[in-house]
Structure formats: C-alpha cells, structure tokens
Amino acid sequence: MKSGIHPEYTEVEVHCSCGNRFTTKSTKGSDIRLDVCSQCHPYYTGAKKSGVKDGRAELFKKKYGMEVE
C-alpha cells in the first residue's frame, strides 16, 4: 500500500436509536448513529410476518369468486 493516501481505520462506537451500542472499526473517525440495527429491525427480531400465504393463482381465484381447490 502507498503511504499517506489511505484514511485511518479506527475503532468507533455505534449508537442506535433503540439504545443499543456496540463498537466496530471504521474510516469515518467519529461515532456513528443509526436509526435501525440488528436488535430492533423487524427482519431480525421476527416482529413482522409475511402476509403472503397463497400463490398468485389462489389469490386470483379468491378475488373473482372462483372455486379454490
């Protein structure tokens, strides 16, 4: 690597809006503030479930009152 052209890679503290804090390394140089992290994001916590249970054909048949097998 060439010297003097790369940013410093330092340890920073990450703060989430849910109150979670952890440390990581970054070239930003100062603390990082997040809106969502793995502790509060619905994908990771399982708080939000997918509503799709039927396939496209079943949804079409329900919508137009056709007999669903």
Backbone as a printed PyTorch tensor [residue, N CA C, xyz], in Angstrom:
tensor([[[  0.8410,  -1.1880,   0.0000],
         [  0.0000,   0.0000,   0.0000],
         [  0.8790,   1.2420,   0.0000]],

        [[  0.4110,   2.2470,  -0.6900],
         [  1.1080,   3.5220,  -0.6630],
         [  0.8290,   4.2040,   0.6720]],

        [[  1.8130,   4.8550,   1.1780],
         [  1.6170,   5.5450,   2.4540],
         [  1.0540,   6.9430,   2.2070]],

        [[  0.1790,   7.3650,   3.1380],
         [ -0.3540,   8.7170,   3.0880],
         [ -1.6040,   8.9090,   2.2470]],

        [[ -2.0920,   7.8750,   1.5580],
         [ -3.2960,   8.0680,   0.7410],
         [ -4.5220,   7.3700,   1.3080]],

        [[ -4.3430,   6.5200,   2.2960],
         [ -5.4530,   5.7700,   2.8640],
         [ -5.9420,   6.4220,   4.1560]],

        [[ -7.2790,   6.4320,   4.3810],
         [ -7.8020,   7.0080,   5.6280],
         [ -7.4680,   6.1130,   6.8200]],

        [[ -7.4700,   6.7090,   7.9950],
         [ -7.2100,   5.9580,   9.2220],
         [ -8.3680,   5.0110,   9.5010]],

        [[ -8.0610,   3.7920,   9.8890],
         [ -9.0460,   2.7630,  10.2010],
         [ -9.0570,   2.6220,  11.7130]],

        [[-10.0000,   3.2900,  12.3760],
         [-10.0150,   3.3420,  13.8310],
         [-11.2630,   2.6810,  14.4000]],

        [[-11.2310,   2.4320,  15.6850],
         [-12.3710,   1.8500,  16.3770],
         [-13.3410,   2.9660,  16.7480]],

        [[-14.6290,   2.7600,  16.4110],
         [-15.6710,   3.7460,  16.7040],
         [-16.8190,   3.0630,  17.4400]],

        [[-17.6100,   3.8600,  18.1360],
         [-18.7800,   3.3340,  18.8240],
         [-20.0210,   3.6600,  17.9960]],

        [[-20.8940,   2.6630,  17.8230],
         [-22.1250,   2.8180,  17.0470],
         [-23.2800,   2.9150,  18.0290]],

        [[-24.1340,   3.9400,  17.8660],
         [-25.2980,   4.1740,  18.7190],
         [-26.5510,   4.0310,  17.8700]],

        [[-27.4790,   3.1900,  18.3030],
         [-28.7530,   3.0220,  17.6050],
         [-29.8340,   3.8070,  18.3390]],

        [[-30.9020,   4.1460,  17.6300],
         [-32.0000,   4.8940,  18.2540],
         [-32.7480,   4.0600,  19.2910]],

        [[-32.6010,   2.7200,  19.2440],
         [-33.2650,   1.8570,  20.2320],
         [-32.4630,   1.7750,  21.5350]],

        [[-31.2570,   2.3230,  21.5510],
         [-30.4360,   2.3080,  22.7490],
         [-29.2900,   1.3190,  22.6960]],

        [[-29.2500,   0.4870,  21.6780],
         [-28.1750,  -0.4980,  21.5270],
         [-26.8690,   0.2100,  21.1460]],

        [[-25.7760,  -0.2340,  21.7410],
         [-24.4500,   0.3230,  21.4400],
         [-23.4700,  -0.8130,  21.2230]],

        [[-22.5800,  -0.6480,  20.2620],
         [-21.5070,  -1.6050,  20.0440],
         [-20.3390,  -0.9050,  19.3710]],

        [[-19.1980,  -1.5310,  19.3850],
         [-18.0140,  -0.9480,  18.7650],
         [-17.6470,  -1.7270,  17.5160]],

        [[-17.1100,  -1.0070,  16.5570],
         [-16.6470,  -1.5950,  15.3100],
         [-15.5180,  -0.7280,  14.7800]],

        [[-14.9500,  -1.1160,  13.6810],
         [-13.8970,  -0.3060,  13.0730],
         [-14.4480,   0.3770,  11.8390]],

        [[-13.9920,   1.6230,  11.6130],
         [-14.4880,   2.4150,  10.5020],
         [-13.4490,   3.4450,  10.0950]],

        [[-13.5730,   3.9240,   8.8720],
         [-12.7090,   5.0130,   8.4120],
         [-13.3680,   6.3670,   8.6450]],

        [[-14.5910,   6.3780,   9.1820],
         [-15.2940,   7.6340,   9.4310],
         [-14.5800,   8.4580,  10.4960]],

        [[-14.0920,   7.8220,  11.5320],
         [-13.3140,   8.5320,  12.5400],
         [-14.0910,   9.0060,  13.7410]],

        [[-15.4090,   9.1510,  13.6460],
         [-16.1950,   9.5900,  14.8020],
         [-17.3090,   8.5830,  15.0470]],

        [[-18.0530,   8.7860,  16.1270],
         [-19.1470,   7.8680,  16.4570],
         [-20.2020,   7.8630,  15.3480]],

        [[-20.8480,   6.7140,  15.1900],
         [-21.8670,   6.5430,  14.1560],
         [-23.2180,   6.3920,  14.8380]],

        [[-24.2410,   7.0830,  14.3150],
         [-25.6020,   6.9830,  14.8470],
         [-26.4940,   6.3390,  13.7880]],

        [[-27.2590,   5.3230,  14.2260],
         [-28.1340,   4.5680,  13.3310],
         [-29.5950,   4.7350,  13.7230]],

        [[-30.4940,   4.5510,  12.7500],
         [-31.9300,   4.5220,  13.0280],
         [-32.3710,   3.1120,  13.3940]],

        [[-31.7990,   2.1140,  12.7300],
         [-32.1770,   0.7240,  12.9460],
         [-30.9160,  -0.1340,  13.0080]],

        [[-30.9340,  -1.1380,  13.8870],
         [-29.8120,  -2.0750,  13.9870],
         [-30.3750,  -3.4940,  14.0180]],

        [[-29.5320,  -4.4650,  14.1770],
         [-29.9920,  -5.8530,  14.1770],
         [-30.8020,  -6.1970,  15.4250]],

        [[-30.7570,  -5.3860,  16.4570],
         [-31.5330,  -5.6290,  17.6700],
         [-32.9690,  -5.1210,  17.5590]],

        [[-33.2270,  -4.1540,  16.6640],
         [-34.5670,  -3.5750,  16.5830],
         [-35.2010,  -3.6810,  15.1930]],

        [[-34.4840,  -4.1530,  14.1950],
         [-35.0430,  -4.2720,  12.8480],
         [-36.0350,  -5.4380,  12.7940]],

        [[-37.2190,  -5.2270,  12.1990],
         [-38.2480,  -6.2850,  12.1700],
         [-37.7870,  -7.5780,  11.4940]],

        [[-36.9120,  -7.4980,  10.5130],
         [-36.4420,  -8.7080,   9.8440],
         [-35.6850,  -9.6100,  10.8030]],

        [[-34.8630,  -9.0200,  11.6600],
         [-34.0560,  -9.8010,  12.5890],
         [-34.8190, -10.1870,  13.8480]],

        [[-35.7640,  -9.3530,  14.2860],
         [-36.4910,  -9.6360,  15.5220],
         [-37.6840, -10.5480,  15.2920]],

        [[-38.1700, -10.6630,  14.0580],
         [-39.3230, -11.5010,  13.7620],
         [-40.6370, -10.8360,  14.1120]],

        [[-40.6340,  -9.5370,  14.3340],
         [-41.8530,  -8.8290,  14.7160],
         [-42.8370,  -8.7120,  13.5610]],

        [[-42.3380,  -8.6380,  12.3420],
         [-43.2160,  -8.5060,  11.1910],
         [-43.2270,  -9.8230,  10.4240]],

        [[-44.4110, -10.3230,  10.1960],
         [-44.5660, -11.5840,   9.4720],
         [-45.0070, -11.2920,   8.0420]],

        [[-44.6120, -12.1300,   7.1440],
         [-45.0310, -12.0000,   5.7560],
         [-46.4910, -12.4200,   5.6370]],

        [[-47.2880, -11.6200,   4.9470],
         [-48.7090, -11.8930,   4.8350],
         [-49.0720, -12.8100,   3.6810]],

        [[-48.1170, -13.1400,   2.8300],
         [-48.4100, -13.9570,   1.6620],
         [-48.4460, -15.4280,   2.0560]],

        [[-49.6390, -16.0370,   1.9250],
         [-49.7860, -17.4530,   2.2480],
         [-50.1530, -18.2490,   1.0120]],

        [[-50.9070, -17.6070,   0.1180],
         [-51.3550, -18.2720,  -1.0930],
         [-50.5220, -17.7980,  -2.2780]],

        [[-50.5260, -18.6070,  -3.3200],
         [-49.8600, -18.2330,  -4.5500],
         [-50.7130, -17.2820,  -5.3600]],

        [[-50.2060, -16.8720,  -6.5010],
         [-50.9280, -15.9150,  -7.3470],
         [-52.2470, -16.4860,  -7.8550]],

        [[-52.2540, -17.7550,  -8.2300],
         [-53.4820, -18.3560,  -8.7540],
         [-54.5750, -18.3910,  -7.6900]],

        [[-54.2190, -18.7410,  -6.4590],
         [-55.2060, -18.7880,  -5.3780],
         [-55.7500, -17.3990,  -5.0660]],

        [[-54.8930, -16.3950,  -5.0740],
         [-55.3430, -15.0310,  -4.8140],
         [-56.2860, -14.5560,  -5.9100]],

        [[-55.9900, -14.8880,  -7.1710],
         [-56.8560, -14.5210,  -8.2850],
         [-58.2270, -15.1770,  -8.1430]],

        [[-58.2280, -16.4490,  -7.8070],
         [-59.4860, -17.1830,  -7.6680],
         [-60.3250, -16.6230,  -6.5210]],

        [[-59.6970, -16.2580,  -5.4020],
         [-60.4270, -15.6570,  -4.2820],
         [-61.0080, -14.3100,  -4.6670]],

        [[-60.2090, -13.5120,  -5.4050],
         [-60.6210, -12.1610,  -5.7700],
         [-61.8610, -12.1820,  -6.6610]],

        [[-61.9270, -13.1190,  -7.5930],
         [-63.0200, -13.1660,  -8.5530],
         [-64.0650, -14.2290,  -8.2280]],

        [[-64.0210, -14.7740,  -7.0100],
         [-65.0620, -15.6790,  -6.5390],
         [-65.0760, -17.0350,  -7.2140]],

        [[-63.9690, -17.4380,  -7.7450],
         [-63.9050, -18.7470,  -8.3920],
         [-63.6540, -19.8050,  -7.3230]],

        [[-63.9510, -21.0280,  -7.6520],
         [-63.7850, -22.1150,  -6.7150],
         [-62.2890, -22.4220,  -6.5140]],

        [[-61.8560, -22.4300,  -5.2620],
         [-60.4680, -22.7270,  -4.9350],
         [-60.3670, -24.1840,  -4.5640]],

        [[-59.4610, -24.8860,  -5.2270],
         [-59.3220, -26.3230,  -5.0000],
         [-58.4060, -26.6220,  -3.8560]]])
